[in-house]
Amino acid sequence: MTKKCIDLVRDKYKERKDQFEELLDQCTNKTLKHENYGKWYERFAESILAFDFVEPNTFKDQKEGYWRLQLSWGGPSDEIRYYSDDRKTCHNIKYAYLDWFDGAEISIHGDIWRYIFNDFVIGSEELKEIRAS
């Protein structure tokens, strides 16, 4: 029997979180002497597919817009969603795991994704006006 996204989303999230935490550690922890040290922005950009804004009502029953950090695409796909009422704030972060005609998302708090939003997103020239709440 094929598992539904709701059955997989927490384990898939943990895999992604672990992947990016390890990458961040390799890139910022000098004592590791890893070849990725000092290359956070480069390695991060290589690890994602896209970052864009999904307008409200783009999808059925999606009333709120969100910044999408797309990690993979196809079946299945996954992404981090930074929900925003005005494109300038982030009031909720969720991880979404999606497969053909099925999907699930979970709220995530106080971990690497907030760091990425604050460091990578806010630091970008295009999005300097964004302030995470």
C-alpha positions as CSV (number, residue, x, y, z in Angstrom):
1,M,0.0,0.0,0.0
2,T,1.4,3.4,-1.0
3,K,1.7,5.8,1.9
4,K,0.0,9.2,1.7
5,C,2.0,12.5,2.1
6,I,0.5,13.0,5.6
7,D,2.2,9.7,6.6
8,L,5.6,10.8,5.2
9,V,5.8,14.5,5.8
10,R,7.5,14.5,9.3
11,D,10.2,12.0,8.2
12,K,10.8,13.9,5.0
13,Y,11.1,17.1,6.9
14,K,13.6,15.7,9.3
15,E,15.7,14.5,6.3
16,R,15.7,18.0,4.8
17,K,16.4,19.7,8.1
18,D,19.3,17.4,8.8
19,Q,20.7,18.0,5.3
20,F,20.7,21.8,5.6
21,E,21.9,21.8,9.2
22,E,24.9,19.6,8.1
23,L,25.6,21.9,5.2
24,L,25.4,25.0,7.4
25,D,27.8,23.4,9.9
26,Q,30.2,22.4,7.1
27,C,30.2,26.0,5.8
28,T,30.4,27.9,9.0
29,N,32.2,25.7,11.5
30,K,35.9,26.4,11.1
31,T,37.0,23.6,13.4
32,L,35.6,21.0,11.0
33,K,38.1,22.1,8.3
34,H,35.6,21.0,5.7
35,E,36.1,22.0,2.0
36,N,32.7,23.8,2.1
37,Y,33.9,26.2,4.9
38,G,33.2,29.8,3.9
39,K,31.0,28.8,1.0
40,W,27.5,28.9,2.5
41,Y,25.8,31.1,-0.1
42,E,27.3,29.1,-3.0
43,R,26.4,25.7,-1.5
44,F,23.0,26.8,-0.4
45,A,22.2,28.2,-3.9
46,E,23.3,24.8,-5.4
47,S,21.0,23.0,-3.0
48,I,17.7,24.7,-3.9
49,L,15.6,25.0,-7.1
50,A,13.9,28.3,-6.7
51,F,12.8,31.1,-4.4
52,D,9.6,32.9,-5.5
53,F,6.4,34.4,-4.2
54,V,3.2,32.5,-4.6
55,E,0.3,34.9,-4.9
56,P,-2.9,34.4,-2.8
57,N,-5.5,32.2,-4.5
58,T,-2.9,30.7,-6.9
59,F,-4.1,27.2,-5.8
60,K,-7.6,26.1,-4.7
61,D,-8.2,27.0,-1.1
62,Q,-5.0,29.0,-0.8
63,K,-6.1,32.3,0.6
64,E,-2.7,33.5,1.8
65,G,0.4,34.3,-0.2
66,Y,3.8,32.8,0.7
67,W,7.5,32.9,-0.2
68,R,8.4,29.5,-1.6
69,L,11.8,28.0,-1.1
70,Q,11.6,25.1,-3.6
71,L,13.8,22.2,-2.7
72,S,12.7,19.6,-5.2
73,W,10.2,19.2,-8.0
74,G,8.2,16.4,-9.6
75,G,6.6,13.6,-7.8
76,P,7.3,13.9,-5.0
77,S,8.4,17.5,-4.4
78,D,9.1,19.5,-1.2
79,E,9.4,23.2,-0.2
80,I,9.5,25.6,2.7
81,R,6.7,28.1,2.8
82,Y,7.2,31.5,4.5
83,Y,3.6,32.8,4.8
84,S,3.2,36.5,4.4
85,D,0.2,38.8,4.4
86,D,2.1,41.7,2.8
87,R,5.2,40.2,1.2
88,K,7.3,42.1,3.7
89,T,6.9,39.9,6.8
90,C,7.0,36.2,7.6
91,H,4.5,35.1,10.3
92,N,4.5,31.4,9.8
93,I,6.9,28.8,8.3
94,K,5.7,25.4,7.0
95,Y,7.3,22.5,5.3
96,A,5.2,21.0,2.4
97,Y,5.7,17.5,1.0
98,L,3.7,17.0,-2.2
99,D,3.1,14.1,-4.6
100,W,0.6,13.8,-7.5
101,F,-2.8,15.0,-6.2
102,D,-1.7,14.6,-2.6
103,G,0.1,16.9,-0.2
104,A,0.7,17.7,3.4
105,E,2.4,20.5,5.3
106,I,3.6,20.9,8.9
107,S,4.5,24.0,10.9
108,I,8.1,24.4,11.7
109,H,9.6,26.7,14.3
110,G,12.9,28.1,15.5
111,D,15.3,26.1,13.4
112,I,17.5,26.4,10.3
113,W,14.7,27.8,8.1
114,R,14.4,31.0,10.2
115,Y,18.1,31.4,9.9
116,I,17.9,30.9,6.1
117,F,15.1,33.4,5.8
118,N,17.0,36.0,7.9
119,D,20.4,35.4,6.5
120,F,19.9,34.4,2.9
121,V,16.6,36.0,2.0
122,I,16.7,39.2,3.9
123,G,20.3,39.6,2.8
124,S,19.5,39.5,-0.9
125,E,19.5,42.7,-2.7
126,E,16.1,42.1,-4.3
127,L,14.4,41.4,-1.0
128,K,16.1,43.8,1.5
129,E,12.8,45.2,2.6
130,I,11.6,41.9,4.0
131,R,11.7,41.7,7.8
132,A,10.9,38.4,9.5
133,S,8.6,38.8,12.4
